[in-house]
Amino acid sequence: MTGFSFTLEATDGRARSGQIRTPRGDVRTPAFMPVGTAGTVKAMLPESVRATGADILLGNTYHLMLRPGAERIDRLGGLHRFMNWDGPILTDSGGFQVMSLAELRKLTEAGVTFSSHIDGSRHVLSPETSMEIQRLLGSDIVMAFDECPALPATHARQAEAMRLSMRWAQRSRDAFGDRPGHALFGIMQGGVERDLRAESAAALRAIGFDGYAIGGLAVGEGQEVMFGVLDYATDLLPADQPRYLMGVGKPDDIVGAVQRGVDMMDCVLPSRSGRTGQAWTRRGQVNIKNARHADDPRPLDEDCSCAACTGYSRAYLHHVFRAGEMISGMLLTWHNLHYYQQIMQGMRDAITGGTLDAWVAEFHAMRAQGDIPPV
């Protein structure tokens, strides 16, 4: 088994392109990770996800520990075999989901006791149990256990949560141990406070991780505020290791994050939007529910090579969504994930060629045009 490594191959401004190497395959960066919360990217077969250009998927510790259970997945050969995905998998720590339970949890220094949203059963997540669950799942990239406070929050509250997360980061590092071929990422916290972000980054670097995530953003603070944090936060992290912005986002969020030095992102948006009749295209968002599409023989995007655009019309996609047919969510999700991966490939090529500014200008100019006129 070879190890985990990251190679920075090109830069353009603060943007970076490179390669994460894992025993299960390489991840081209900047990378977008489709979210397979419960062991599946909703409405997609694994081979379909691969066909969109995805190198790596994200799995969810919280949901998988509750159903079907990490021990069961381990007995069945691990998450890769269980969900029939042979590429790399990153699992989150469960911290974000547990913190969002609010009334169903109790937080202490030791960890979090919470009630399952499924059946009310009681569970405990701590840095140690999170590391063990992720070990049983067999994920290639493991996330440290942290507390992600809701925003807005006072400076004192953000400081308290960040320092607890840093103590948990050390415990996560200790519990993770030596696992050749697997990587552990620390998570920077600190909300929108520059001094807290700097303190968090320093603490994580002192502990030492294989990669570093920026947590506590994309939680309702708005794009301008998020970009304001990214303007300095990425530079606080090691330049020779991957930087992961958690839970982002819309296409223009992703482009702006890459411009600010982010290497990895994930979001449920392309799959969730697909199931609700929303398509993301080069010319912005398309609501396939709208009556204007009912007689339109054109594809969502005539320059898109995905299965939805090469085989089906807007009229058909409108019909199957209105009829409640499952193929609607399948095709729109395929298109959205394909479009997101095209964004990533476009940026990788532009960074390598030193033309990112021109690529970004064209990206925004196309989106500003809006959807094609109705027939």
N, C-alpha and C positions, 0 to 999 in steps of 0.2 A: 504494500500500500504506500503510494507516494503521499507527500504531505500537502498542506494547504499553503498557497503563496499568492502574492499579488505583484504584478508587474505593471508599472506605469510606462506606457508606450509613447504617448504624445500629449502635449498640452497646447491650448490656444486661449490666451488670457488665463483665467483661473480654471477654465474647463479642462477636464482630463479624460483621456481614453486609455484603456488598459485591459488587463486580463486577470481574472481570479482563477486559479487552478485548484481543482479539488480531485480526489480520487474518482469521482463520478462524472467528471467532465469539466470543461472550462466555461467560465461566464464572461462574456464580453461586456466591458463597461464603457460608458454608462449603461446600466441595466435596469429594466423594469421587470419586477417580479409579479406575475399574476397570483392572486390570492386563492389558495385552496383550503379554505377554513376548516372544513370537516373531512379532509382527505379527497376533495374534488374541487376543481374549478367549475363552478356551477354552470350547467348547460353545455359542458365541453368534455369530449374524450381526451385522454392524455396525449394521444397522437395528434389530435387537432390543435391542442395548445402548443405542442412542439412545432407544428406546421406554421404557426403564426410567427415563429422566430424566437420564442422564449427559451432561455438557457436554464432557468432556475425558477422554482415555485416556492411559495410561502405556505407553511402549515401553522395551525393555531393550537398551542399547547392547552389552553383553557378548554376549548370545545372538544379536543380529542381525548383529554383526560376524563371528561365526563361521559363521552360517548364516541367510540365503543370502549374506551379505556386504554391507557398506554401499555399495561401488561398484556392485554389481548393482542394489540398490534405487534408487540414484541414477539409473542408466541407464534404469530402468523408470519414472521419473517421481517418485521420492520415496516415503516411507513412507505418506503419506496416500493417494495413488493406489494404491499397491501393496496396501494392506489395505482399500481402499474405505471410508475414514473421512474425511469432509470437515471434521470439527471439529478443535479444537486437540489437539495431542499433546505431552506432556512426555516426554522421554527421560532416564533416569538415566545416570550417567557410566560405569557399569561397575565402579566402584571396589568396591562392596559384594560383587559376585559374585567378583571377582578375589581379594579378601581372604579370602573363604570357602574358596578352593582350598587354602590352607595348604601342603601338601606339594608342590603343583604350581607354586609361584610363587617368584620372587626379587624382593625389594623393595630399591630403592636411591633415592637422591635424585632420579635422573632419571625414575623411573617403576617399572613392574612388568613383569617378564618372566614369562610363564606358559605352561603347556601346556594346550591345549584339552581339555576333558573329553569331547569327541566323538571326536577322532582322534589326540590327542597332539601335534598340530602346535604349533610355538612362535610366540608372539605377544608384542607389546610394547604396553602401554597407558601413556600418560603424559598430563599435562594437554593437551599439544599434539595428540596423536593422538586423544584422547577428543573434543576440540573438533572436529577434522576429521571424525571418524566421525559425530558428531551433526549436523554441517553437511550431510554427504552424505545422511543420513536425512531432513533437512528439518524437524526437530521445531520446534515453536513455542517451547517452553520447554526450555532446555538446562541441565543440571546441571554444576557445577564438579566436577573430578576430586578425590577425597579418599581418605584412608585411614580405614577404620572398624574399630578394633580390637575384638576380642571382649571381652565382659565376663564375669566380673570381671577387672579389670586393676589394677595398682598405679598410684598417682598419677603416678609417673615415666613409666610406659609410656603412660598416657593423654596426658600432657603432650607426649611425644615425637611421638605420632601426630597430635595436634592441631596442633602447630607445623609439622609436615611438610605437613599438609593446608592450612594457611594460606599456606605458600610455594607450594603447588600451586594454591591459589585465585588468587593473583596471576598465575601463569603461565596459568591458564585464562582469566582476564580479558584478558590480553594477546593470547592466541591467538584468542579469540572475536572480537575486533576490533569493528567497527561493522557491525551487521547489522540494519538497520531492519525492524521488524515481528517480530523474534525477541528473546527475553529470555534472560538468563543469571542463574541463581540460585546464590548461594554457600551453603555447607553448614557450619553450626556444629557443631563437635565438642567433646570434653572429657569424655565419659563422664558420670559422676554427680558430678563435682567442680565446685562452684560457681565457684571462682576460674578454672578452666580454661575454663568456658563463657563467663565474662565476658571473658576475654582473647581467646577466639575471636571473640565477637561484635564486640568493638572492632576486631579486625583486619579482619573482613569489611566493617564499615561504612567503614573507612578506604579499602579498595579500591573499594567501591561496586558494588552489584549491583541488578538489577531486582526481585529477591525474595530471600527468605532461608529456607533449610531448617534444620530441627533434625534432625541425624543422630545416629547412635550410640545410639538408644533402641529399644525394642521388640525387643531382642536377648536376652531372657531375664532381664531384671532385675526383672520383676514390675510390676504396675500401680501399686502404692503408690509405688515408687521412681520410676517414670516420671512420675507426677503430681507428685511432689516436685520433680523437675527442671523440669517445665513451670510450676510455681508461680512460678518466677522467670525462666526462660529466654526466654519470649516477650517479656517486658518489656525484655529486653536488645536486642531487634531493632527496627528502625524501625517506627513505628506506621502510616506511610503507604504501606507496601509489603506484599505478601502474605507470609504465614508458612506454611511447609509442613512438617508432621511426617511423616517418611518411614516407611513400612512399618506403619502403624496403620490398622485393627486390628479388634478385636471391637466390637460396637455400644456397649457401655458405655465402652470405651476412647475411641471417637470422641466420644461425648457429653462425657466429662470433658475431652478435649483442647480441644473447642470452648469449653467453659466457661472454659478457661485462655488463650484468645486465639489458637487455631490456626485458620487459614483453609482449608488444603488437607491432604488425607490420601490414601493409597493402600494397598491390601493385596490379596493373592491370596486371602484367606480366603473371601469369598463365592463365588467360582468354585471354589476347591479343595474347599470344604465341599459344594457342590452335586454335585460329581462323586463324592463319597464318601458320599452319602446323608444329609447333614446340612442341615437347613433352619433359617434364622434367622427367627423370628417375633416379633410384639409381646409374646408370652407366653414368650419364651425359645427355646431350641433344641429342635428336633424331630429325632429319629433315625428316618427313614422305614424303616430296615431292621427295626425292631422289629415283632414279630408282632401287637402290639395294633392296628396299622393295617390288617391284611389284609382286614377286613370293614367298614372305616370309610368311609361314603359322603360324609363331610364334606370340605371343602377344608382345606388347611393352615391358612388364616386366612380366615374368612368375610368379614372387612372389607378384604381385600386385592384389588386390581383387576388383578393380574398374570395372565399367560396360564395359569400353573399353577393358580392359585386359582379363576379364573373358568371353567375348562374341564375340570378333572380332580379326581378324588377322592383322598383319602389311600390308599384301597385300590388305585387304579390306579398311583399313584406307588410304592407298596410293591411291587406286582407287577413293574413294568418295571425297578425297581432289582434285584430278586431275579433277574429273567430276563436281566440284563446288557444291556438295551436302551439304545441311545444316547440315546433321548428322555428317559431318567431324568435324566442329567446336564444336558441342555438345559433341562428344565423347572425343576429345582431351582436351577440357576444363575440362570435368569431371575428366579425368585422372590427369591432372595437379593439379587441386584443391585437389584431393584425395592425391596425392603425397605430396603436401605441408602440408596437415593436418597430414599425416603420419610422416613427419619430426617433427612437433610440438609434437605429441604424443610420439614419440621416445625420444625427449629431456625431456619432462615432466617425463617420466618413469626413464630416466637415472639420472636426477637431484634428484628425490626422492630416488633412489637407491644409490646415491653417485658414479655413474659410468660414468659421463658425458665425462671425458677425453677419456675413451675407446670408447664410442659411437661416439665421434667426429673423432677419429682416423679411425674407421671403415667407417664412412661416407666419409671421404676424400679418403681412400684407394679404396673404391668401385667406386667413381667418376673417380679416376685416371686410372682405367682399361679401360674406354671407352666403347662404345657400343659393343654388342655381334657381333661376326664375321658374315659376310653375309652367306646366305645359298649357 
